[in-house]
Amino acid sequence: MSPFHVLVSGGGIGGLCLAQGLRKAGISCALYESAPGIVQAGYRLHMNAVGGAALEQCLPEHLYELYLQTSRVRPRREAFVMLDSQCEEIGARPHIGPPNDSDRPHTAVDRRALRQIMNTGLRDIVHFDRTVTGYEEDDAGVRLLFADGTSATGDVLVAADGIHSPVRRRKLPQVPTVDTGLRSVAARVPLTDDLVGSLPPALFDGFVLASSPDGVNCSFGAWQPRRLVAEAVAELAPGADIDHVEPYMMVHCGFTDENPCRAGAPDLWNASVDELHSVMRAAVRGWHPGVVELVERADRATLAPTSIRRLDPVDTWETSRVTFLGDAIHAMPPSFGSGANTALRDAASLARALGRVVDGGADLTGEIATYEDEMRAEVWPVFRASADPRSFQQADFLPDDLPVANR
């Protein structure tokens, strides 16, 4: 390991990928995460060739293979599909990103399983229960500050700590967190054989959004792994702390606070499981019987409310030893399924940039500036487009400057 040391704030998808990429490149780093471990935070993630290529660069070969084997089987149609409430197709559009791999395409993963895969082998550099409160920076380095009064020092600080990043708030206080006004209740539904047989085939396409005239938008994402998780882990990463996951359908019922399905319901964040389930049932009342049955069979332990927030794009900022990746700088609505993929893209790109500093003697500030310029050039078109309401409401909405797999 080199004496050059990188501090990473945040142990989500992007932070863990960066830690793996830096370790693979022989660069010393330490990652600090406020949670007590790899907790459940969301369910299924759509993956495209951008995110997949980043994982291939950053992960050891056996962990990349584990990611591929535990990814979702190839759907009959890899596209974003829009349906009405009776599951009749309104339209479809390609996924964002370059052409996908033809043999084992990048499809979808279980979010927690992917984080556990990326955490494998990082026991000595990942530190849980460490809440970041801020940082201090000078010409010699960066000091990361924690809530318990301790600190850590390094040459670079990477904020990978999400939309509420304390690092971004310190460096870019002018960037607001925008509440879109959209709320949802999400759950996993176990995919039993009888349920699979009763559901419309369209619900098993790449990613599905169904809408009703009263303003409810329900998204569906199947996760059926190519290989049983426990079996793949036993062969490729024996002893790794990766939980087995059974096939499921992710269901998000989205609405505004004024929607009739909220009538008589308490604040979602103070609601009981029964109340959250009642909101989901009300949201799909009168929908296709298969959708109603999905909601009925929701795993009650997985019911959770969400609030859709985003950041506003920043055209530029002063480059320093403190930089960002993923939601800490470009948190976006899930309109294009690009949030995780762009965070992984950032991690791989930054790992390459810091590798040029350590291995080739490149200028640190110059490499970080190049990384940030490339991020804005590649991610900002998706970032800006995702905030447009039409990206949810129209199946044919696809700005001309967005790269797609099948334009």
Contacts in CASP RR format, 6 or more apart in sequence:
PFRMAT RR
TARGET T0000
AUTHOR 0000-0000-0000
METHOD contacts of the structure
MODEL  1
MSPFHVLVSGGGIGGLCLAQGLRKAGISCALYESAPGIVQAGYRLHMNAV
GGAALEQCLPEHLYELYLQTSRVRPRREAFVMLDSQCEEIGARPHIGPPN
DSDRPHTAVDRRALRQIMNTGLRDIVHFDRTVTGYEEDDAGVRLLFADGT
SATGDVLVAADGIHSPVRRRKLPQVPTVDTGLRSVAARVPLTDDLVGSLP
PALFDGFVLASSPDGVNCSFGAWQPRRLVAEAVAELAPGADIDHVEPYMM
VHCGFTDENPCRAGAPDLWNASVDELHSVMRAAVRGWHPGVVELVERADR
ATLAPTSIRRLDPVDTWETSRVTFLGDAIHAMPPSFGSGANTALRDAASL
ARALGRVVDGGADLTGEIATYEDEMRAEVWPVFRASADPRSFQQADFLPD
DLPVANR
1 26 0 8 1.000
1 27 0 8 1.000
1 28 0 8 1.000
2 26 0 8 1.000
2 27 0 8 1.000
2 28 0 8 1.000
2 358 0 8 1.000
3 28 0 8 1.000
4 27 0 8 1.000
4 28 0 8 1.000
4 155 0 8 1.000
4 354 0 8 1.000
4 357 0 8 1.000
4 358 0 8 1.000
5 28 0 8 1.000
5 29 0 8 1.000
5 30 0 8 1.000
5 153 0 8 1.000
5 154 0 8 1.000
5 155 0 8 1.000
5 156 0 8 1.000
6 22 0 8 1.000
6 27 0 8 1.000
6 28 0 8 1.000
6 29 0 8 1.000
6 30 0 8 1.000
6 154 0 8 1.000
6 155 0 8 1.000
6 156 0 8 1.000
6 157 0 8 1.000
6 158 0 8 1.000
6 354 0 8 1.000
7 29 0 8 1.000
7 30 0 8 1.000
7 32 0 8 1.000
7 142 0 8 1.000
7 144 0 8 1.000
7 152 0 8 1.000
7 153 0 8 1.000
7 154 0 8 1.000
7 156 0 8 1.000
7 157 0 8 1.000
7 158 0 8 1.000
8 15 0 8 1.000
8 18 0 8 1.000
8 19 0 8 1.000
8 29 0 8 1.000
8 30 0 8 1.000
8 31 0 8 1.000
8 32 0 8 1.000
8 157 0 8 1.000
8 158 0 8 1.000
8 160 0 8 1.000
9 32 0 8 1.000
9 132 0 8 1.000
9 144 0 8 1.000
9 157 0 8 1.000
9 158 0 8 1.000
9 159 0 8 1.000
9 160 0 8 1.000
9 161 0 8 1.000
9 165 0 8 1.000
9 166 0 8 1.000
9 167 0 8 1.000
10 31 0 8 1.000
10 32 0 8 1.000
10 33 0 8 1.000
10 34 0 8 1.000
10 132 0 8 1.000
10 159 0 8 1.000
10 160 0 8 1.000
10 161 0 8 1.000
10 162 0 8 1.000
11 19 0 8 1.000
11 31 0 8 1.000
11 33 0 8 1.000
11 35 0 8 1.000
11 115 0 8 1.000
11 126 0 8 1.000
11 160 0 8 1.000
11 161 0 8 1.000
12 33 0 8 1.000
12 115 0 8 1.000
12 160 0 8 1.000
12 162 0 8 1.000
13 45 0 8 1.000
13 111 0 8 1.000
13 114 0 8 1.000
13 115 0 8 1.000
13 118 0 8 1.000
13 340 0 8 1.000
13 343 0 8 1.000
13 344 0 8 1.000
14 160 0 8 1.000
14 325 0 8 1.000
14 326 0 8 1.000
14 340 0 8 1.000
14 343 0 8 1.000
14 344 0 8 1.000
14 346 0 8 1.000
14 347 0 8 1.000
15 31 0 8 1.000
15 158 0 8 1.000
15 160 0 8 1.000
15 325 0 8 1.000
15 343 0 8 1.000
15 347 0 8 1.000
16 31 0 8 1.000
16 115 0 8 1.000
16 118 0 8 1.000
16 119 0 8 1.000
16 122 0 8 1.000
16 126 0 8 1.000
17 54 0 8 1.000
17 55 0 8 1.000
17 58 0 8 1.000
17 59 0 8 1.000
17 118 0 8 1.000
17 343 0 8 1.000
17 344 0 8 1.000
17 347 0 8 1.000
17 348 0 8 1.000
18 29 0 8 1.000
18 58 0 8 1.000
18 158 0 8 1.000
18 160 0 8 1.000
18 325 0 8 1.000
18 346 0 8 1.000
18 347 0 8 1.000
18 350 0 8 1.000
18 351 0 8 1.000
19 29 0 8 1.000
19 31 0 8 1.000
19 118 0 8 1.000
19 122 0 8 1.000
19 125 0 8 1.000
19 126 0 8 1.000
20 58 0 8 1.000
20 59 0 8 1.000
20 60 0 8 1.000
20 63 0 8 1.000
20 118 0 8 1.000
20 122 0 8 1.000
21 57 0 8 1.000
21 58 0 8 1.000
21 59 0 8 1.000
21 347 0 8 1.000
21 348 0 8 1.000
21 351 0 8 1.000
22 28 0 8 1.000
22 29 0 8 1.000
22 351 0 8 1.000
22 354 0 8 1.000
23 29 0 8 1.000
23 122 0 8 1.000
23 125 0 8 1.000
24 58 0 8 1.000
24 59 0 8 1.000
24 60 0 8 1.000
24 351 0 8 1.000
25 351 0 8 1.000
25 354 0 8 1.000
25 355 0 8 1.000
25 358 0 8 1.000
25 359 0 8 1.000
26 358 0 8 1.000
27 351 0 8 1.000
27 354 0 8 1.000
27 355 0 8 1.000
27 358 0 8 1.000
29 125 0 8 1.000
30 125 0 8 1.000
30 127 0 8 1.000
30 152 0 8 1.000
31 122 0 8 1.000
31 125 0 8 1.000
31 126 0 8 1.000
31 127 0 8 1.000
32 127 0 8 1.000
32 130 0 8 1.000
32 132 0 8 1.000
32 144 0 8 1.000
32 146 0 8 1.000
32 152 0 8 1.000
33 126 0 8 1.000
33 127 0 8 1.000
33 128 0 8 1.000
33 129 0 8 1.000
33 130 0 8 1.000
34 129 0 8 1.000
34 130 0 8 1.000
34 131 0 8 1.000
34 132 0 8 1.000
34 161 0 8 1.000
35 128 0 8 1.000
35 129 0 8 1.000
36 128 0 8 1.000
36 129 0 8 1.000
37 128 0 8 1.000
37 129 0 8 1.000
38 112 0 8 1.000
38 115 0 8 1.000
38 116 0 8 1.000
38 119 0 8 1.000
38 241 0 8 1.000
39 112 0 8 1.000
40 112 0 8 1.000
40 302 0 8 1.000
41 111 0 8 1.000
41 112 0 8 1.000
42 111 0 8 1.000
42 112 0 8 1.000
42 186 0 8 1.000
42 304 0 8 1.000
43 110 0 8 1.000
43 111 0 8 1.000
43 186 0 8 1.000
43 188 0 8 1.000
43 223 0 8 1.000
43 248 0 8 1.000
43 250 0 8 1.000
43 302 0 8 1.000
44 72 0 8 1.000
44 108 0 8 1.000
44 109 0 8 1.000
44 110 0 8 1.000
44 111 0 8 1.000
44 221 0 8 1.000
44 222 0 8 1.000
44 223 0 8 1.000
44 248 0 8 1.000
44 250 0 8 1.000
45 108 0 8 1.000
45 109 0 8 1.000
45 110 0 8 1.000
45 111 0 8 1.000
45 114 0 8 1.000
45 340 0 8 1.000
46 95 0 8 1.000
46 107 0 8 1.000
46 108 0 8 1.000
46 206 0 8 1.000
46 207 0 8 1.000
46 337 0 8 1.000
46 340 0 8 1.000
46 341 0 8 1.000
47 71 0 8 1.000
47 106 0 8 1.000
47 107 0 8 1.000
47 108 0 8 1.000
47 109 0 8 1.000
47 340 0 8 1.000
47 341 0 8 1.000
48 95 0 8 1.000
48 96 0 8 1.000
48 97 0 8 1.000
48 98 0 8 1.000
48 100 0 8 1.000
48 106 0 8 1.000
48 337 0 8 1.000
48 338 0 8 1.000
48 341 0 8 1.000
48 405 0 8 1.000
49 97 0 8 1.000
49 98 0 8 1.000
49 99 0 8 1.000
49 100 0 8 1.000
49 101 0 8 1.000
49 105 0 8 1.000
49 106 0 8 1.000
49 405 0 8 1.000
50 97 0 8 1.000
50 98 0 8 1.000
50 341 0 8 1.000
50 342 0 8 1.000
50 344 0 8 1.000
50 345 0 8 1.000
51 106 0 8 1.000
51 340 0 8 1.000
51 341 0 8 1.000
51 344 0 8 1.000
51 345 0 8 1.000
51 348 0 8 1.000
52 67 0 8 1.000
52 106 0 8 1.000
52 341 0 8 1.000
52 344 0 8 1.000
53 348 0 8 1.000
54 341 0 8 1.000
54 344 0 8 1.000
54 345 0 8 1.000
54 347 0 8 1.000
54 348 0 8 1.000
54 349 0 8 1.000
55 64 0 8 1.000
55 67 0 8 1.000
55 344 0 8 1.000
56 64 0 8 1.000
57 348 0 8 1.000
57 351 0 8 1.000
57 352 0 8 1.000
58 344 0 8 1.000
58 347 0 8 1.000
58 348 0 8 1.000
58 351 0 8 1.000
59 67 0 8 1.000
59 117 0 8 1.000
59 118 0 8 1.000
62 236 0 8 1.000
62 237 0 8 1.000
63 117 0 8 1.000
63 118 0 8 1.000
63 120 0 8 1.000
63 236 0 8 1.000
63 237 0 8 1.000
65 236 0 8 1.000
66 117 0 8 1.000
66 232 0 8 1.000
66 233 0 8 1.000
66 236 0 8 1.000
66 237 0 8 1.000
66 242 0 8 1.000
67 109 0 8 1.000
67 114 0 8 1.000
67 117 0 8 1.000
68 104 0 8 1.000
68 226 0 8 1.000
69 225 0 8 1.000
69 226 0 8 1.000
69 227 0 8 1.000
69 232 0 8 1.000
69 236 0 8 1.000
70 109 0 8 1.000
70 110 0 8 1.000
70 113 0 8 1.000
70 117 0 8 1.000
70 225 0 8 1.000
70 226 0 8 1.000
70 227 0 8 1.000
70 229 0 8 1.000
70 232 0 8 1.000
71 104 0 8 1.000
71 106 0 8 1.000
71 107 0 8 1.000
71 108 0 8 1.000
71 109 0 8 1.000
71 225 0 8 1.000
71 226 0 8 1.000
72 107 0 8 1.000
72 108 0 8 1.000
72 109 0 8 1.000
72 222 0 8 1.000
72 223 0 8 1.000
72 224 0 8 1.000
72 225 0 8 1.000
72 226 0 8 1.000
73 107 0 8 1.000
73 224 0 8 1.000
73 225 0 8 1.000
73 226 0 8 1.000
74 105 0 8 1.000
74 107 0 8 1.000
75 107 0 8 1.000
75 204 0 8 1.000
75 205 0 8 1.000
75 206 0 8 1.000
75 222 0 8 1.000
76 201 0 8 1.000
76 204 0 8 1.000
76 205 0 8 1.000
77 92 0 8 1.000
77 205 0 8 1.000
77 206 0 8 1.000
78 95 0 8 1.000
78 100 0 8 1.000
78 105 0 8 1.000
78 107 0 8 1.000
78 205 0 8 1.000
78 206 0 8 1.000
78 405 0 8 1.000
79 92 0 8 1.000
79 93 0 8 1.000
79 94 0 8 1.000
79 95 0 8 1.000
79 205 0 8 1.000
79 206 0 8 1.000
79 207 0 8 1.000
79 406 0 8 1.000
80 92 0 8 1.000
80 93 0 8 1.000
80 94 0 8 1.000
80 95 0 8 1.000
80 206 0 8 1.000
80 207 0 8 1.000
80 208 0 8 1.000
80 209 0 8 1.000
80 336 0 8 1.000
80 395 0 8 1.000
81 89 0 8 1.000
81 91 0 8 1.000
81 92 0 8 1.000
81 202 0 8 1.000
81 205 0 8 1.000
81 206 0 8 1.000
81 207 0 8 1.000
81 208 0 8 1.000
81 209 0 8 1.000
81 395 0 8 1.000
82 89 0 8 1.000
82 90 0 8 1.000
82 91 0 8 1.000
82 92 0 8 1.000
82 208 0 8 1.000
82 209 0 8 1.000
82 210 0 8 1.000
82 211 0 8 1.000
82 395 0 8 1.000
83 89 0 8 1.000
83 90 0 8 1.000
83 202 0 8 1.000
83 208 0 8 1.000
83 209 0 8 1.000
83 210 0 8 1.000
83 211 0 8 1.000
84 90 0 8 1.000
84 210 0 8 1.000
84 211 0 8 1.000
84 212 0 8 1.000
85 210 0 8 1.000
85 211 0 8 1.000
85 212 0 8 1.000
85 213 0 8 1.000
85 216 0 8 1.000
85 284 0 8 1.000
85 286 0 8 1.000
85 287 0 8 1.000
85 288 0 8 1.000
85 291 0 8 1.000
86 287 0 8 1.000
86 288 0 8 1.000
87 200 0 8 1.000
87 202 0 8 1.000
87 203 0 8 1.000
87 210 0 8 1.000
87 288 0 8 1.000
87 290 0 8 1.000
87 291 0 8 1.000
89 202 0 8 1.000
90 211 0 8 1.000
90 395 0 8 1.000
91 395 0 8 1.000
91 396 0 8 1.000
92 205 0 8 1.000
92 395 0 8 1.000
93 395 0 8 1.000
93 396 0 8 1.000
93 397 0 8 1.000
93 398 0 8 1.000
93 404 0 8 1.000
94 398 0 8 1.000
94 404 0 8 1.000
94 405 0 8 1.000
94 406 0 8 1.000
94 407 0 8 1.000
95 206 0 8 1.000
95 207 0 8 1.000
95 336 0 8 1.000
95 337 0 8 1.000
95 404 0 8 1.000
95 405 0 8 1.000
96 336 0 8 1.000
96 337 0 8 1.000
96 338 0 8 1.000
96 382 0 8 1.000
96 402 0 8 1.000
96 403 0 8 1.000
96 404 0 8 1.000
96 405 0 8 1.000
97 341 0 8 1.000
97 403 0 8 1.000
97 404 0 8 1.000
97 405 0 8 1.000
98 403 0 8 1.000
98 405 0 8 1.000
99 405 0 8 1.000
99 406 0 8 1.000
100 106 0 8 1.000
100 405 0 8 1.000
104 226 0 8 1.000
107 206 0 8 1.000
108 206 0 8 1.000
108 207 0 8 1.000
108 221 0 8 1.000
108 222 0 8 1.000
108 223 0 8 1.000
109 223 0 8 1.000
110 223 0 8 1.000
110 225 0 8 1.000
110 229 0 8 1.000
110 245 0 8 1.000
111 340 0 8 1.000
112 243 0 8 1.000
112 245 0 8 1.000
113 229 0 8 1.000
113 242 0 8 1.000
113 243 0 8 1.000
113 245 0 8 1.000
116 240 0 8 1.000
116 241 0 8 1.000
116 242 0 8 1.000
116 243 0 8 1.000
117 237 0 8 1.000
117 240 0 8 1.000
117 242 0 8 1.000
119 126 0 8 1.000
119 241 0 8 1.000
120 237 0 8 1.000
120 240 0 8 1.000
120 241 0 8 1.000
120 242 0 8 1.000
121 240 0 8 1.000
130 146 0 8 1.000
130 148 0 8 1.000
131 146 0 8 1.000
131 147 0 8 1.000
131 148 0 8 1.000
132 144 0 8 1.000
132 145 0 8 1.000
132 146 0 8 1.000
132 147 0 8 1.000
132 161 0 8 1.000
132 166 0 8 1.000
132 167 0 8 1.000
133 145 0 8 1.000
133 146 0 8 1.000
133 147 0 8 1.000
133 166 0 8 1.000
134 144 0 8 1.000
134 145 0 8 1.000
134 166 0 8 1.000
134 167 0 8 1.000
134 170 0 8 1.000
135 142 0 8 1.000
135 143 0 8 1.000
135 144 0 8 1.000
135 145 0 8 1.000
135 157 0 8 1.000
135 167 0 8 1.000
135 170 0 8 1.000
135 322 0 8 1.000
136 142 0 8 1.000
136 143 0 8 1.000
136 145 0 8 1.000
137 143 0 8 1.000
137 157 0 8 1.000
137 320 0 8 1.000
137 321 0 8 1.000
137 322 0 8 1.000
141 153 0 8 1.000
141 154 0 8 1.000
141 155 0 8 1.000
141 321 0 8 1.000
142 153 0 8 1.000
142 154 0 8 1.000
142 155 0 8 1.000
142 156 0 8 1.000
142 157 0 8 1.000
142 321 0 8 1.000
142 322 0 8 1.000
143 151 0 8 1.000
143 152 0 8 1.000
143 153 0 8 1.000
143 154 0 8 1.000
144 151 0 8 1.000
144 152 0 8 1.000
144 153 0 8 1.000
144 154 0 8 1.000
144 157 0 8 1.000
145 151 0 8 1.000
146 152 0 8 1.000
155 321 0 8 1.000
155 364 0 8 1.000
156 321 0 8 1.000
156 322 0 8 1.000
156 323 0 8 1.000
156 354 0 8 1.000
156 364 0 8 1.000
156 368 0 8 1.000
157 167 0 8 1.000
157 321 0 8 1.000
157 322 0 8 1.000
157 323 0 8 1.000
158 323 0 8 1.000
158 324 0 8 1.000
158 325 0 8 1.000
158 350 0 8 1.000
159 165 0 8 1.000
159 167 0 8 1.000
159 168 0 8 1.000
159 171 0 8 1.000
159 322 0 8 1.000
159 323 0 8 1.000
159 324 0 8 1.000
159 325 0 8 1.000
159 328 0 8 1.000
159 329 0 8 1.000
160 324 0 8 1.000
160 325 0 8 1.000
160 326 0 8 1.000
160 328 0 8 1.000
160 343 0 8 1.000
160 347 0 8 1.000
161 167 0 8 1.000
161 328 0 8 1.000
162 326 0 8 1.000
162 327 0 8 1.000
162 328 0 8 1.000
162 331 0 8 1.000
163 177 0 8 1.000
163 309 0 8 1.000
163 310 0 8 1.000
163 311 0 8 1.000
163 327 0 8 1.000
163 328 0 8 1.000
163 331 0 8 1.000
164 177 0 8 1.000
165 324 0 8 1.000
165 327 0 8 1.000
165 328 0 8 1.000
165 329 0 8 1.000
167 322 0 8 1.000
167 324 0 8 1.000
167 328 0 8 1.000
168 175 0 8 1.000
168 324 0 8 1.000
168 328 0 8 1.000
168 329 0 8 1.000
171 317 0 8 1.000
171 320 0 8 1.000
171 322 0 8 1.000
172 314 0 8 1.000
172 317 0 8 1.000
175 311 0 8 1.000
175 312 0 8 1.000
175 314 0 8 1.000
176 311 0 8 1.000
176 312 0 8 1.000
177 309 0 8 1.000
177 310 0 8 1.000
177 311 0 8 1.000
177 331 0 8 1.000
178 309 0 8 1.000
178 310 0 8 1.000
178 311 0 8 1.000
178 312 0 8 1.000
178 387 0 8 1.000
179 307 0 8 1.000
179 308 0 8 1.000
179 309 0 8 1.000
180 308 0 8 1.000
180 309 0 8 1.000
180 310 0 8 1.000
180 333 0 8 1.000
181 256 0 8 1.000
181 257 0 8 1.000
181 307 0 8 1.000
181 308 0 8 1.000
182 254 0 8 1.000
182 255 0 8 1.000
182 256 0 8 1.000
182 307 0 8 1.000
182 308 0 8 1.000
182 333 0 8 1.000
183 254 0 8 1.000
183 255 0 8 1.000
183 256 0 8 1.000
183 257 0 8 1.000
183 268 0 8 1.000
183 305 0 8 1.000
183 306 0 8 1.000
183 307 0 8 1.000
183 308 0 8 1.000
184 252 0 8 1.000
184 253 0 8 1.000
184 254 0 8 1.000
184 255 0 8 1.000
184 305 0 8 1.000
184 306 0 8 1.000
184 308 0 8 1.000
185 252 0 8 1.000
185 253 0 8 1.000
185 254 0 8 1.000
185 268 0 8 1.000
185 276 0 8 1.000
185 279 0 8 1.000
185 280 0 8 1.000
185 283 0 8 1.000
185 303 0 8 1.000
185 304 0 8 1.000
185 305 0 8 1.000
185 306 0 8 1.000
186 250 0 8 1.000
186 251 0 8 1.000
186 252 0 8 1.000
186 253 0 8 1.000
186 302 0 8 1.000
186 303 0 8 1.000
186 304 0 8 1.000
186 305 0 8 1.000
186 306 0 8 1.000
187 250 0 8 1.000
187 251 0 8 1.000
187 280 0 8 1.000
187 295 0 8 1.000
187 298 0 8 1.000
187 299 0 8 1.000
187 300 0 8 1.000
187 302 0 8 1.000
187 303 0 8 1.000
187 304 0 8 1.000
188 248 0 8 1.000
188 249 0 8 1.000
188 250 0 8 1.000
188 251 0 8 1.000
188 298 0 8 1.000
188 299 0 8 1.000
188 302 0 8 1.000
189 195 0 8 1.000
189 248 0 8 1.000
189 249 0 8 1.000
189 250 0 8 1.000
189 251 0 8 1.000
189 294 0 8 1.000
189 295 0 8 1.000
189 297 0 8 1.000
189 298 0 8 1.000
189 299 0 8 1.000
190 246 0 8 1.000
190 247 0 8 1.000
190 248 0 8 1.000
190 297 0 8 1.000
190 299 0 8 1.000
191 222 0 8 1.000
191 224 0 8 1.000
191 246 0 8 1.000
191 247 0 8 1.000
191 248 0 8 1.000
191 249 0 8 1.000
195 293 0 8 1.000
195 294 0 8 1.000
195 297 0 8 1.000
198 290 0 8 1.000
198 293 0 8 1.000
199 249 0 8 1.000
199 290 0 8 1.000
199 293 0 8 1.000
199 294 0 8 1.000
200 288 0 8 1.000
200 290 0 8 1.000
202 208 0 8 1.000
203 220 0 8 1.000
203 221 0 8 1.000
203 222 0 8 1.000
203 249 0 8 1.000
203 291 0 8 1.000
204 222 0 8 1.000
206 221 0 8 1.000
206 222 0 8 1.000
207 219 0 8 1.000
207 220 0 8 1.000
207 221 0 8 1.000
207 337 0 8 1.000
208 219 0 8 1.000
208 220 0 8 1.000
208 221 0 8 1.000
209 217 0 8 1.000
209 218 0 8 1.000
209 219 0 8 1.000
209 220 0 8 1.000
209 392 0 8 1.000
210 217 0 8 1.000
210 218 0 8 1.000
210 219 0 8 1.000
210 220 0 8 1.000
210 287 0 8 1.000
210 291 0 8 1.000
211 217 0 8 1.000
211 218 0 8 1.000
211 393 0 8 1.000
212 287 0 8 1.000
214 259 0 8 1.000
214 260 0 8 1.000
214 261 0 8 1.000
215 255 0 8 1.000
215 256 0 8 1.000
215 259 0 8 1.000
216 253 0 8 1.000
216 254 0 8 1.000
216 255 0 8 1.000
216 259 0 8 1.000
216 261 0 8 1.000
216 283 0 8 1.000
216 284 0 8 1.000
217 254 0 8 1.000
217 255 0 8 1.000
217 392 0 8 1.000
218 251 0 8 1.000
218 252 0 8 1.000
218 253 0 8 1.000
218 254 0 8 1.000
218 283 0 8 1.000
218 284 0 8 1.000
218 287 0 8 1.000
218 291 0 8 1.000
219 250 0 8 1.000
219 251 0 8 1.000
219 252 0 8 1.000
219 254 0 8 1.000
219 334 0 8 1.000
220 249 0 8 1.000
220 250 0 8 1.000
220 251 0 8 1.000
220 252 0 8 1.000
220 294 0 8 1.000
221 249 0 8 1.000
221 250 0 8 1.000
221 251 0 8 1.000
222 247 0 8 1.000
222 248 0 8 1.000
222 249 0 8 1.000
222 250 0 8 1.000
223 245 0 8 1.000
223 247 0 8 1.000
223 248 0 8 1.000
223 249 0 8 1.000
223 250 0 8 1.000
224 247 0 8 1.000
225 232 0 8 1.000
225 245 0 8 1.000
225 247 0 8 1.000
228 244 0 8 1.000
229 242 0 8 1.000
229 243 0 8 1.000
229 244 0 8 1.000
229 245 0 8 1.000
230 244 0 8 1.000
233 239 0 8 1.000
233 240 0 8 1.000
233 242 0 8 1.000
233 244 0 8 1.000
248 299 0 8 1.000
249 294 0 8 1.000
251 280 0 8 1.000
251 294 0 8 1.000
251 295 0 8 1.000
251 298 0 8 1.000
252 306 0 8 1.000
253 261 0 8 1.000
253 279 0 8 1.000
253 280 0 8 1.000
253 283 0 8 1.000
253 284 0 8 1.000
253 295 0 8 1.000
254 283 0 8 1.000
255 261 0 8 1.000
255 262 0 8 1.000
255 283 0 8 1.000
259 283 0 8 1.000
260 282 0 8 1.000
261 279 0 8 1.000
261 282 0 8 1.000
261 283 0 8 1.000
261 285 0 8 1.000
262 279 0 8 1.000
262 282 0 8 1.000
263 282 0 8 1.000
265 271 0 8 1.000
265 275 0 8 1.000
265 278 0 8 1.000
265 279 0 8 1.000
265 282 0 8 1.000
266 275 0 8 1.000
268 276 0 8 1.000
268 279 0 8 1.000
268 305 0 8 1.000
269 305 0 8 1.000
271 279 0 8 1.000
271 305 0 8 1.000
273 300 0 8 1.000
273 303 0 8 1.000
276 303 0 8 1.000
276 304 0 8 1.000
276 305 0 8 1.000
277 295 0 8 1.000
277 298 0 8 1.000
277 300 0 8 1.000
277 303 0 8 1.000
280 295 0 8 1.000
280 298 0 8 1.000
280 303 0 8 1.000
281 292 0 8 1.000
281 295 0 8 1.000
281 296 0 8 1.000
283 295 0 8 1.000
284 291 0 8 1.000
284 292 0 8 1.000
284 295 0 8 1.000
285 292 0 8 1.000
286 292 0 8 1.000
308 333 0 8 1.000
308 334 0 8 1.000
309 331 0 8 1.000
310 331 0 8 1.000
310 332 0 8 1.000
310 333 0 8 1.000
310 386 0 8 1.000
310 387 0 8 1.000
311 327 0 8 1.000
311 329 0 8 1.000
311 330 0 8 1.000
311 331 0 8 1.000
311 332 0 8 1.000
313 330 0 8 1.000
313 376 0 8 1.000
313 380 0 8 1.000
313 383 0 8 1.000
313 384 0 8 1.000
314 329 0 8 1.000
315 376 0 8 1.000
316 376 0 8 1.000
317 372 0 8 1.000
319 365 0 8 1.000
319 366 0 8 1.000
319 368 0 8 1.000
319 369 0 8 1.000
319 372 0 8 1.000
320 365 0 8 1.000
320 368 0 8 1.000
321 364 0 8 1.000
321 365 0 8 1.000
321 368 0 8 1.000
323 350 0 8 1.000
323 368 0 8 1.000
323 371 0 8 1.000
323 372 0 8 1.000
324 346 0 8 1.000
325 343 0 8 1.000
325 346 0 8 1.000
325 347 0 8 1.000
325 350 0 8 1.000
325 375 0 8 1.000
326 339 0 8 1.000
326 342 0 8 1.000
326 343 0 8 1.000
326 346 0 8 1.000
327 339 0 8 1.000
327 343 0 8 1.000
329 375 0 8 1.000
330 339 0 8 1.000
330 342 0 8 1.000
330 375 0 8 1.000
330 379 0 8 1.000
330 380 0 8 1.000
330 383 0 8 1.000
332 338 0 8 1.000
332 339 0 8 1.000
332 382 0 8 1.000
332 383 0 8 1.000
332 386 0 8 1.000
332 387 0 8 1.000
333 386 0 8 1.000
333 387 0 8 1.000
333 391 0 8 1.000
333 392 0 8 1.000
334 386 0 8 1.000
335 385 0 8 1.000
335 386 0 8 1.000
335 388 0 8 1.000
335 391 0 8 1.000
335 392 0 8 1.000
336 382 0 8 1.000
336 385 0 8 1.000
336 386 0 8 1.000
336 391 0 8 1.000
336 402 0 8 1.000
338 382 0 8 1.000
338 386 0 8 1.000
342 379 0 8 1.000
342 382 0 8 1.000
342 383 0 8 1.000
345 378 0 8 1.000
345 379 0 8 1.000
346 375 0 8 1.000
346 379 0 8 1.000
349 371 0 8 1.000
349 374 0 8 1.000
349 375 0 8 1.000
350 371 0 8 1.000
353 367 0 8 1.000
353 368 0 8 1.000
353 370 0 8 1.000
353 371 0 8 1.000
354 367 0 8 1.000
356 362 0 8 1.000
356 367 0 8 1.000
357 363 0 8 1.000
357 364 0 8 1.000
357 367 0 8 1.000
381 399 0 8 1.000
381 401 0 8 1.000
381 402 0 8 1.000
382 402 0 8 1.000
385 391 0 8 1.000
385 399 0 8 1.000
385 402 0 8 1.000
388 397 0 8 1.000
390 397 0 8 1.000
391 397 0 8 1.000
398 404 0 8 1.000
END
